[in-house]
């Protein structure tokens, strides 16, 4: 599962998707794991602001309501992708894509998930 907002709207043509994920289901990590929480907090604290206007969208990959399988950061400029906090959990690969749409960054540090919706979108 990805945040549906990342797939709605006009696609960002020629964007670069930094996919931090592993194909093995055993490689998932509970969202509640302190390491995952730390990575998500770092993404909010400095990663998203660092990307600035090059950010198209960011979503975690949720296997179910409790397990994280990775994250996808979509940008128009790849110069900061080596600093992606999600690299601490999963290997990263960059692919060119026309699939993702621009999504405004989340407005604050809310990190909880609701009904298994991928972060940062979530829903009540």
N, C-alpha and C positions, 0 to 999 in steps of 0.2 A: 504494500500500500504506500502511496505517496500522497502528499497534500494535494487535493484536487485543484486548489487554486493555481498551482504551478502548471496545470494543463489546460486551464480555461483562458479565454481571451486570445488576443492576437499573438502568434508565436514570435519570439525574438529570433529572427533569421541569422544564421551563422554564429550562434552562441556556442560557448564551450561548456560542457558538462563535466565537472569533476566528480566522478563516481567513486565513492569510498565504500566498498562492499566486498564481501567474499561470497562465492557461490555455494558454499557448504552450509546447510541449515544448522549444523552444530556450531557455526561461527557466530550465531546470534548472541546478543548480550541483553540482559534485562534492562528496560528503561530505568528502573529504580537503582541499578548498580551505581555506586558513587563515581566510578570512572566515567560512565555515560553522562551522569549529571554534571560532572566537571567539564567534559567536552562541550556539552550544550551551553553551560554557563560561559565558557570561553568564547564560543561562537557569538553569543549575545554581547559579551563585554567588549571584545576587540576585533573579532573576525569580520562580522558584518560591517561595522564601521570602517575597517581597513579597506574593504572592497569598494565602498562608496558607490558612485554612480555606475560602476561596472557590474554590480550585482543585478542579476535577472531574478533569481529566486533561490531558495534553500529549503530542502525538505529532508526529513529523516525517512528511512525505509522501515516500515513496520511490518513484521511478519504476522503479528496478532496484537491483542490489546496490551501485552506485556513485554514483547521482545523487539529489540532494535536490530536490524540487519545491515545498517549502514546509513549513508547520507549522500545526497546529490546537491552540489553547489553549482549553480549555472551563472556564468559571467560572460561579459563581452571582451574581457582582457584577462589573460592568464598569468600575469606577473606575480600574483600573491598565492597561487594555488599550492605552492610548496609549504605554506604556513597553515594549511587547513587543519584545524584541531581534530577533525574526524580521522586524519591519518594516524592518530595515536591508537585508534581502535581497528581500523580496516585499511588495507592497501588502497591506493588511489590510481585511477586511470582517467585520462582526459579524452573526451570524444567531442567532435563537432556535431551540433544538433540544431534542428529547427522545430523541436517538439515542445519546448517549454515557453511559458509566458511570463512577462514581468509581473512581479508581486511585490507590493510595498513591504519593507522589513517590518517585523513585529514591533509594536510600539513600546514594549517594556519587557521586563525579565520574567514573565510568566512562563514556567517550564513544565507545568503539569499537562498531562494528556487527558482527554476526555473521550470515552467510548472507543478507545483504540485508534483514534484519528492521529495521523502522523503530525509531529511537531514541525513547524511552529503554528500551523493553522489551527488544528484542534476544533472541537465543537462541544457544546453543552448538551 
